[in-house]
Amino acid sequence: MAPTKLEHEDHSRDAAFNKAMHKESSMAAGGFSAMMRKDNTAHKAAVDEYFKHWDNKAARDETTADRESRKAEYATLTRLYYDLGTDIYEYGWGQSMHFCRFAYGERLHQAIARHEHYLAAKIGIKGDDKVLDVGCGIGGPARQIAKFTGAHITGLNNNDYQIDRATLYAQKEGLAHQLEFVKGDFMQMSFPENTFDCVYAIEATVHAPSLEGVYSQIYRVLKPGGVFGVYEWLMTDKYDNSNEHHRKIRLGIEQGDGISNMVKISEALAAIKAAGFELELHEDLSKRPDAAPWYYPIAGEFKYMGSILDFYLIGRMTKFGRGLAHSVMGLMEMLGLAPSGTMKTANSMAAAADCLVAGAKEDLFTPMYLMIARKPLNAKA
Ligand SMILES: CC(C)=CCC[C@@H](C)[C@H]1CC[C@H]2C3=C(CC[C@]12C)[C@@]1(C)CC[C@H](O)C[C@@H]1CC3
């Protein structure tokens, strides 16, 4: 396979943009309050730059060149996506930006934490381990796994704003001694080889233009005998690229979730082996017979209501709930209270949520393909 061309990294350019767009909002109390404090001009520039990849590019007539141009700018695309989406995620979901399985009566934050603990347990993270979290978001999973295992965790992220928020929360929770956040592109990591005892990635490596590329980097920085565990976003092997309806679902997910190229389960399995790993376990966890499906909080269907406490969670994703939220957002944008392009971003996320649900119901997509893989003890550097 031809190696993926890496995007040139420019950390001082990114830091300057972060300062211009987010100003002091990384210190804000939460997602909503942070959302209101953006610089309008920089926010609009980010919206234009992000949506240039998607506007007027329907699945019906998507060309190879469209996909290749997104892959070529994978790092910018993802960085801008999280510049635009982090506050919305934090406000609407929480500090752990991933899906999870649901046991009977389990609340979102409990289920999220359990999903994180499960991965840590499957990897076998121990108290004295040096661990890497690839694509750490604002550090929700790293804080949880640090508390659960006692390990030291380094979070890698290419978005400065997310690093600022992750650092703030680690300090607030008194976990700064166990956590460190590093800026960088996971396709070209700056860590020396054989640095970490374990590596995990939670719904993050889907942002890579090539899974073999990112898995090879993970392999390089893992110590021989070290373990990598991942929850991967993948199209199932039922996905048929010649089917326009299937392509529409994949493209909707990619556009609304900042993904340049999402691949199938078979391709991920081939990629992890090609990177050199011994695959010890792999399973699509979305297939487990759970009390409620992973997508119930974004489906807007009251049939999944576990208790009255779910009313708001489900209600906001119904047609009425979305209409209301979007009218309020539109009004705020018009009055200059929310930065320009907020509504466009939220609409794209909502459309993606529909594709995520359709993808799950039609058995075309999973956000929790678990793979546990080991770097052989006798691996050469
Ligand atoms: C993008 C990747 C790889 C992972 C993020 C997974 C999830 C945390 C997000 C995927 C769709 C998101 C939506 C929301 C929160 C975060 C997600 C579930 C909202 C519910 C936030 C509130 C908005 O009003 C609606 C959003 C729909 C999509």
PDBQT file of the ligand as one rigid body, heavy atoms in Angstrom, charges set to zero:
ROOT
HETATM    1  C1  LIG A 401     -16.562  12.478  16.417  1.00  0.00    +0.000 C 
HETATM    2  C2  LIG A 401     -16.188  11.280  17.157  1.00  0.00    +0.000 C 
HETATM    3  C3  LIG A 401     -15.204  10.399  16.505  1.00  0.00    +0.000 C 
HETATM    4  C4  LIG A 401     -16.693  10.955  18.378  1.00  0.00    +0.000 C 
HETATM    5  C5  LIG A 401     -17.744  11.701  19.121  1.00  0.00    +0.000 C 
HETATM    6  C6  LIG A 401     -18.899  10.788  19.539  1.00  0.00    +0.000 C 
HETATM    7  C7  LIG A 401     -20.049  11.500  20.285  1.00  0.00    +0.000 C 
HETATM    8  C8  LIG A 401     -19.584  12.021  21.619  1.00  0.00    +0.000 C 
HETATM    9  C9  LIG A 401     -20.694  12.619  19.434  1.00  0.00    +0.000 C 
HETATM   10  C10 LIG A 401     -21.162  12.106  18.064  1.00  0.00    +0.000 C 
HETATM   11  C11 LIG A 401     -22.443  12.874  17.704  1.00  0.00    +0.000 C 
HETATM   12  C12 LIG A 401     -22.488  13.986  18.738  1.00  0.00    +0.000 C 
HETATM   13  C13 LIG A 401     -23.716  14.803  18.985  1.00  0.00    +0.000 C 
HETATM   14  C14 LIG A 401     -23.884  15.458  20.196  1.00  0.00    +0.000 C 
HETATM   15  C15 LIG A 401     -22.963  15.222  21.334  1.00  0.00    +0.000 C 
HETATM   16  C16 LIG A 401     -21.693  14.447  20.989  1.00  0.00    +0.000 C 
HETATM   17  C17 LIG A 401     -21.965  13.315  19.998  1.00  0.00    +0.000 C 
HETATM   18  C18 LIG A 401     -22.947  12.304  20.587  1.00  0.00    +0.000 C 
HETATM   19  C19 LIG A 401     -25.097  16.316  20.448  1.00  0.00    +0.000 C 
HETATM   20  C20 LIG A 401     -26.103  15.462  21.211  1.00  0.00    +0.000 C 
HETATM   21  C21 LIG A 401     -24.742  17.551  21.302  1.00  0.00    +0.000 C 
HETATM   22  C22 LIG A 401     -25.940  18.468  21.510  1.00  0.00    +0.000 C 
HETATM   23  C23 LIG A 401     -26.468  18.933  20.155  1.00  0.00    +0.000 C 
HETATM   24  O1  LIG A 401     -27.586  19.743  20.349  1.00  0.00    +0.000 OA
HETATM   25  C24 LIG A 401     -26.876  17.729  19.314  1.00  0.00    +0.000 C 
HETATM   26  C25 LIG A 401     -25.636  16.849  19.098  1.00  0.00    +0.000 C 
HETATM   27  C26 LIG A 401     -25.897  15.706  18.140  1.00  0.00    +0.000 C 
HETATM   28  C27 LIG A 401     -24.618  14.999  17.813  1.00  0.00    +0.000 C 
ENDROOT
TORSDOF 0
